[in-house]
Amino acid sequence: MTNDSLDLAFGALADGTRRAIVRRLSTGTARVTDLAKPFSMSFNAVSKHVKVLESAGLVRRVKSGREHRLSLNPRPLREVNRWVAHYQRFWSDRLNNLEQFLKFNPNQEE
C-alpha cells in the first residue's frame, strides 16, 4: 500500500460516521438506503460519506438496476493494521528494553 493509499484510508476512517458504516458493512452487504437509516442526517450526507470510503478503497459498490449494494473491502484495513502493528512492535520493544534497564539498575532514582 502506498503512502497515498494509507492517507486515504486513515482520512476515511478519521470520521465516526464512516467508521460506523465500515462496522455495519463488516456484517454483510447493504443498500445505501439501509446504511442511512440509523443516522440523523440526510441520505445525501450519508452518500457523501460512502463516496469517501469508496475513494479510499474501503467500500465496493455493485449496481443492479436502481439498487446499489455496498460491501466492505478488507484489504485496505489489513494494510492499515500492518502499518499500525509495525509501530506497536517498535514501541513495545522500546518499553520492554526500558523495563529491563530499570530492573537491572536498582540505584536509579524513582
Backbone as JSON Lines, residues from 0, in Angstrom:
{"i":0,"aa":"M","n":[0.86,-1.18,0.0],"ca":[0.0,0.0,0.0],"c":[0.9,1.23,0.0]}
{"i":1,"aa":"T","n":[0.58,2.19,-0.84],"ca":[1.37,3.4,-0.93],"c":[1.01,4.36,0.19]}
{"i":2,"aa":"N","n":[1.85,5.37,0.38],"ca":[1.55,6.4,1.38],"c":[0.24,7.1,1.05]}
{"i":3,"aa":"D","n":[-0.02,7.35,-0.25],"ca":[-1.27,7.98,-0.63],"c":[-2.47,7.12,-0.25]}
{"i":4,"aa":"S","n":[-2.35,5.81,-0.45],"ca":[-3.44,4.9,-0.09],"c":[-3.67,4.88,1.41]}
{"i":5,"aa":"L","n":[-2.58,4.87,2.17],"ca":[-2.71,4.92,3.63],"c":[-3.34,6.22,4.07]}
{"i":6,"aa":"D","n":[-2.93,7.33,3.44],"ca":[-3.52,8.63,3.77],"c":[-5.02,8.62,3.53]}
{"i":7,"aa":"L","n":[-5.43,8.05,2.39],"ca":[-6.87,7.98,2.07],"c":[-7.61,7.12,3.09]}
{"i":8,"aa":"A","n":[-7.02,5.98,3.43],"ca":[-7.67,5.07,4.39],"c":[-7.78,5.72,5.76]}
{"i":9,"aa":"F","n":[-6.68,6.3,6.26],"ca":[-6.73,6.96,7.57],"c":[-7.69,8.14,7.55]}
{"i":10,"aa":"G","n":[-7.69,8.9,6.46],"ca":[-8.61,10.04,6.35],"c":[-10.05,9.58,6.38]}
{"i":11,"aa":"A","n":[-10.34,8.51,5.65],"ca":[-11.71,7.99,5.62],"c":[-12.13,7.47,6.99]}
{"i":12,"aa":"L","n":[-11.22,6.82,7.69],"ca":[-11.54,6.24,8.99],"c":[-11.5,7.25,10.13]}
{"i":13,"aa":"A","n":[-11.08,8.47,9.84],"ca":[-10.99,9.5,10.88],"c":[-12.37,9.99,11.32]}
{"i":14,"aa":"D","n":[-13.38,9.71,10.54],"ca":[-14.72,10.19,10.85],"c":[-15.56,9.07,11.47]}
{"i":15,"aa":"G","n":[-16.26,9.4,12.55],"ca":[-17.06,8.4,13.27],"c":[-18.19,7.82,12.45]}
{"i":16,"aa":"T","n":[-18.81,8.63,11.61],"ca":[-19.9,8.12,10.75],"c":[-19.36,7.09,9.78]}
{"i":17,"aa":"R","n":[-18.21,7.38,9.19],"ca":[-17.63,6.43,8.25],"c":[-17.18,5.15,8.95]}
{"i":18,"aa":"R","n":[-16.65,5.28,10.17],"ca":[-16.3,4.06,10.92],"c":[-17.54,3.23,11.22]}
{"i":19,"aa":"A","n":[-18.66,3.9,11.51],"ca":[-19.91,3.18,11.77],"c":[-20.39,2.46,10.51]}
{"i":20,"aa":"I","n":[-20.22,3.09,9.36],"ca":[-20.59,2.45,8.1],"c":[-19.71,1.22,7.85]}
{"i":21,"aa":"V","n":[-18.41,1.36,8.09],"ca":[-17.5,0.23,7.93],"c":[-17.9,-0.89,8.89]}
{"i":22,"aa":"R","n":[-18.22,-0.53,10.13],"ca":[-18.64,-1.53,11.13],"c":[-19.88,-2.27,10.64]}
{"i":23,"aa":"R","n":[-20.85,-1.53,10.11],"ca":[-22.09,-2.15,9.61],"c":[-21.79,-3.06,8.42]}
{"i":24,"aa":"L","n":[-20.95,-2.6,7.49],"ca":[-20.63,-3.41,6.31],"c":[-19.8,-4.63,6.66]}
{"i":25,"aa":"S","n":[-19.15,-4.63,7.81],"ca":[-18.38,-5.81,8.22],"c":[-19.29,-6.99,8.53]}
{"i":26,"aa":"T","n":[-20.6,-6.72,8.69],"ca":[-21.56,-7.8,8.95],"c":[-22.22,-8.31,7.67]}
{"i":27,"aa":"G","n":[-21.98,-7.62,6.54],"ca":[-22.56,-8.05,5.27],"c":[-22.92,-6.87,4.39]}
{"i":28,"aa":"T","n":[-23.31,-7.16,3.17],"ca":[-23.64,-6.11,2.21],"c":[-24.9,-5.36,2.65]}
{"i":29,"aa":"A","n":[-25.03,-4.15,2.12],"ca":[-26.2,-3.32,2.45],"c":[-26.44,-2.32,1.33]}
{"i":30,"aa":"R","n":[-27.67,-1.89,1.23],"ca":[-28.01,-0.8,0.31],"c":[-27.68,0.51,0.99]}
{"i":31,"aa":"V","n":[-27.46,1.54,0.19],"ca":[-27.16,2.86,0.75],"c":[-28.32,3.32,1.62]}
{"i":32,"aa":"T","n":[-29.54,3.06,1.2],"ca":[-30.7,3.48,2.0],"c":[-30.72,2.79,3.36]}
{"i":33,"aa":"D","n":[-30.29,1.54,3.41],"ca":[-30.22,0.83,4.69],"c":[-29.14,1.43,5.59]}
{"i":34,"aa":"L","n":[-28.03,1.8,4.98],"ca":[-26.94,2.4,5.77],"c":[-27.35,3.75,6.34]}
{"i":35,"aa":"A","n":[-28.2,4.47,5.62],"ca":[-28.58,5.82,6.04],"c":[-29.57,5.82,7.21]}
{"i":36,"aa":"K","n":[-30.33,4.75,7.38],"ca":[-31.41,4.72,8.38],"c":[-30.99,5.11,9.8]}
{"i":37,"aa":"P","n":[-29.9,4.56,10.35],"ca":[-29.61,4.88,11.76],"c":[-29.03,6.28,12.0]}
{"i":38,"aa":"F","n":[-28.72,7.0,10.96],"ca":[-28.07,8.3,11.13],"c":[-29.07,9.44,11.07]}
{"i":39,"aa":"S","n":[-28.84,10.44,11.9],"ca":[-29.71,11.62,11.9],"c":[-29.13,12.66,10.95]}
{"i":40,"aa":"M","n":[-29.0,12.25,9.69],"ca":[-28.52,13.14,8.64],"c":[-29.22,12.74,7.35]}
{"i":41,"aa":"S","n":[-29.11,13.58,6.36],"ca":[-29.8,13.31,5.1],"c":[-29.16,12.12,4.37]}
{"i":42,"aa":"F","n":[-29.93,11.57,3.48],"ca":[-29.44,10.49,2.62],"c":[-28.22,10.96,1.85]}
{"i":43,"aa":"N","n":[-28.27,12.2,1.35],"ca":[-27.15,12.74,0.57],"c":[-25.88,12.84,1.41]}
{"i":44,"aa":"A","n":[-26.02,13.2,2.69],"ca":[-24.85,13.29,3.56],"c":[-24.22,11.91,3.76]}
{"i":45,"aa":"V","n":[-25.06,10.9,3.98],"ca":[-24.55,9.54,4.14],"c":[-23.91,9.08,2.83]}
{"i":46,"aa":"S","n":[-24.53,9.41,1.72],"ca":[-23.98,9.06,0.42],"c":[-22.59,9.67,0.21]}
{"i":47,"aa":"K","n":[-22.39,10.88,0.68],"ca":[-21.06,11.51,0.57],"c":[-20.04,10.76,1.41]}
{"i":48,"aa":"H","n":[-20.44,10.32,2.6],"ca":[-19.54,9.52,3.43],"c":[-19.17,8.22,2.72]}
{"i":49,"aa":"V","n":[-20.15,7.6,2.09],"ca":[-19.9,6.35,1.36],"c":[-18.91,6.6,0.22]}
{"i":50,"aa":"K","n":[-19.05,7.71,-0.46],"ca":[-18.13,8.03,-1.56],"c":[-16.7,8.21,-1.07]}
{"i":51,"aa":"V","n":[-16.53,8.79,0.11],"ca":[-15.19,8.92,0.68],"c":[-14.61,7.53,0.95]}
{"i":52,"aa":"L","n":[-15.43,6.64,1.49],"ca":[-14.99,5.27,1.75],"c":[-14.66,4.54,0.45]}
{"i":53,"aa":"E","n":[-15.45,4.78,-0.58],"ca":[-15.16,4.18,-1.89],"c":[-13.85,4.71,-2.45]}
{"i":54,"aa":"S","n":[-13.63,6.01,-2.33],"ca":[-12.39,6.61,-2.85],"c":[-11.17,6.04,-2.15]}
{"i":55,"aa":"A","n":[-11.31,5.67,-0.9],"ca":[-10.21,5.08,-0.14],"c":[-10.09,3.58,-0.41]}
{"i":56,"aa":"G","n":[-11.0,3.02,-1.19],"ca":[-10.96,1.6,-1.5],"c":[-11.53,0.71,-0.41]}
{"i":57,"aa":"L","n":[-12.15,1.3,0.6],"ca":[-12.69,0.53,1.71],"c":[-14.04,-0.08,1.42]}
{"i":58,"aa":"V","n":[-14.74,0.48,0.45],"ca":[-16.09,0.03,0.12],"c":[-16.2,-0.22,-1.38]}
{"i":59,"aa":"R","n":[-16.89,-1.28,-1.72],"ca":[-17.19,-1.6,-3.12],"c":[-18.68,-1.42,-3.36]}
{"i":60,"aa":"R","n":[-19.02,-0.95,-4.55],"ca":[-20.42,-0.74,-4.91],"c":[-20.75,-1.6,-6.13]}
{"i":61,"aa":"V","n":[-21.87,-2.29,-6.05],"ca":[-22.38,-3.07,-7.19],"c":[-23.76,-2.52,-7.5]}
{"i":62,"aa":"K","n":[-23.97,-2.11,-8.76],"ca":[-25.26,-1.57,-9.18],"c":[-26.05,-2.66,-9.88]}
{"i":63,"aa":"S","n":[-27.29,-2.77,-9.48],"ca":[-28.21,-3.7,-10.12],"c":[-29.5,-2.93,-10.35]}
{"i":64,"aa":"G","n":[-29.67,-2.4,-11.54],"ca":[-30.8,-1.52,-11.81],"c":[-30.64,-0.25,-11.01]}
{"i":65,"aa":"R","n":[-31.68,0.08,-10.25],"ca":[-31.62,1.28,-9.41],"c":[-31.01,1.0,-8.04]}
{"i":66,"aa":"E","n":[-30.83,-0.24,-7.73],"ca":[-30.31,-0.62,-6.41],"c":[-28.79,-0.63,-6.4]}
{"i":67,"aa":"H","n":[-28.22,-0.03,-5.37],"ca":[-26.77,-0.01,-5.17],"c":[-26.48,-0.8,-3.91]}
{"i":68,"aa":"R","n":[-25.73,-1.89,-4.05],"ca":[-25.35,-2.71,-2.9],"c":[-23.89,-2.44,-2.59]}
{"i":69,"aa":"L","n":[-23.61,-2.22,-1.33],"ca":[-22.26,-1.92,-0.87],"c":[-21.7,-3.06,-0.05]}
{"i":70,"aa":"S","n":[-20.41,-3.27,-0.19],"ca":[-19.74,-4.29,0.62],"c":[-18.38,-3.74,1.06]}
{"i":71,"aa":"L","n":[-17.88,-4.31,2.12],"ca":[-16.61,-3.89,2.67],"c":[-15.48,-4.56,1.9]}
{"i":72,"aa":"N","n":[-14.45,-3.79,1.58],"ca":[-13.22,-4.33,1.01],"c":[-12.2,-4.34,2.14]}
{"i":73,"aa":"P","n":[-11.87,-5.5,2.68],"ca":[-11.0,-5.54,3.86],"c":[-9.52,-5.29,3.57]}
{"i":74,"aa":"R","n":[-9.11,-5.31,2.32],"ca":[-7.68,-5.19,2.02],"c":[-7.06,-3.9,2.58]}
{"i":75,"aa":"P","n":[-7.65,-2.72,2.35],"ca":[-7.04,-1.52,2.93],"c":[-6.98,-1.55,4.46]}
{"i":76,"aa":"L","n":[-7.95,-2.19,5.1],"ca":[-7.92,-2.31,6.56],"c":[-6.75,-3.19,7.01]}
{"i":77,"aa":"R","n":[-6.47,-4.23,6.24],"ca":[-5.32,-5.09,6.56],"c":[-4.02,-4.3,6.46]}
{"i":78,"aa":"E","n":[-3.94,-3.45,5.43],"ca":[-2.73,-2.64,5.25],"c":[-2.58,-1.62,6.38]}
{"i":79,"aa":"V","n":[-3.68,-1.02,6.8],"ca":[-3.65,-0.09,7.94],"c":[-3.21,-0.85,9.18]}
{"i":80,"aa":"N","n":[-3.76,-2.02,9.39],"ca":[-3.4,-2.84,10.55],"c":[-1.91,-3.2,10.52]}
{"i":81,"aa":"R","n":[-1.4,-3.54,9.36],"ca":[0.02,-3.87,9.22],"c":[0.9,-2.67,9.6]}
{"i":82,"aa":"W","n":[0.49,-1.49,9.14],"ca":[1.25,-0.27,9.43],"c":[1.24,0.01,10.95]}
{"i":83,"aa":"V","n":[0.06,-0.09,11.56],"ca":[-0.06,0.15,13.0],"c":[0.72,-0.9,13.78]}
{"i":84,"aa":"A","n":[0.65,-2.16,13.35],"ca":[1.35,-3.24,14.05],"c":[2.86,-3.02,14.06]}
{"i":85,"aa":"H","n":[3.38,-2.48,12.97],"ca":[4.82,-2.19,12.9],"c":[5.21,-1.24,14.04]}
{"i":86,"aa":"Y","n":[4.46,-0.17,14.22],"ca":[4.79,0.8,15.26],"c":[4.44,0.3,16.65]}
{"i":87,"aa":"Q","n":[3.46,-0.57,16.73],"ca":[3.15,-1.18,18.02],"c":[4.34,-2.04,18.47]}
{"i":88,"aa":"R","n":[4.9,-2.82,17.56],"ca":[6.09,-3.63,17.89],"c":[7.26,-2.72,18.27]}
{"i":89,"aa":"F","n":[7.44,-1.65,17.51],"ca":[8.52,-0.7,17.78],"c":[8.44,-0.19,19.21]}
{"i":90,"aa":"W","n":[7.27,0.3,19.61],"ca":[7.14,0.86,20.96],"c":[7.14,-0.21,22.03]}
{"i":91,"aa":"S","n":[6.59,-1.37,21.75],"ca":[6.63,-2.46,22.73],"c":[8.07,-2.87,23.02]}
{"i":92,"aa":"D","n":[8.88,-2.97,21.96],"ca":[10.3,-3.32,22.14],"c":[11.01,-2.27,22.97]}
{"i":93,"aa":"R","n":[10.75,-1.01,22.68],"ca":[11.42,0.08,23.41],"c":[11.02,0.07,24.89]}
{"i":94,"aa":"L","n":[9.74,-0.14,25.14],"ca":[9.27,-0.16,26.53],"c":[9.8,-1.38,27.27]}
{"i":95,"aa":"N","n":[9.9,-2.51,26.58],"ca":[10.47,-3.7,27.21],"c":[11.94,-3.48,27.55]}
{"i":96,"aa":"N","n":[12.66,-2.82,26.66],"ca":[14.07,-2.51,26.92],"c":[14.21,-1.57,28.13]}
{"i":97,"aa":"L","n":[13.34,-0.58,28.2],"ca":[13.36,0.34,29.34],"c":[13.07,-0.4,30.63]}
{"i":98,"aa":"E","n":[12.09,-1.29,30.6],"ca":[11.75,-2.07,31.79],"c":[12.94,-2.91,32.25]}
{"i":99,"aa":"Q","n":[13.6,-3.55,31.31],"ca":[14.77,-4.37,31.65],"c":[15.89,-3.51,32.22]}
{"i":100,"aa":"F","n":[16.1,-2.35,31.64],"ca":[17.13,-1.43,32.13],"c":[16.84,-1.03,33.57]}
{"i":101,"aa":"L","n":[15.6,-0.68,33.85],"ca":[15.24,-0.25,35.2],"c":[15.33,-1.38,36.21]}
{"i":102,"aa":"K","n":[15.03,-2.61,35.8],"ca":[15.14,-3.75,36.71],"c":[16.59,-4.02,37.1]}
{"i":103,"aa":"F","n":[17.5,-3.84,36.15],"ca":[18.9,-4.18,36.41],"c":[19.73,-2.98,36.88]}
{"i":104,"aa":"N","n":[19.08,-1.86,37.08],"ca":[19.75,-0.68,37.6],"c":[18.95,-0.14,38.77]}
{"i":105,"aa":"P","n":[18.94,-0.88,39.87],"ca":[18.08,-0.51,41.01],"c":[18.48,0.78,41.7]}
{"i":106,"aa":"N","n":[19.66,1.28,41.45],"ca":[20.11,2.51,42.11],"c":[19.55,3.76,41.44]}
{"i":107,"aa":"Q","n":[18.81,3.61,40.38],"ca":[18.23,4.76,39.69],"c":[17.18,5.39,40.6]}
{"i":108,"aa":"E","n":[17.09,6.69,40.57],"ca":[16.08,7.38,41.36],"c":[14.71,7.13,40.78]}
{"i":109,"aa":"E","n":[13.74,7.03,41.64],"ca":[12.37,6.78,41.18],"c":[11.6,8.05,41.13]}
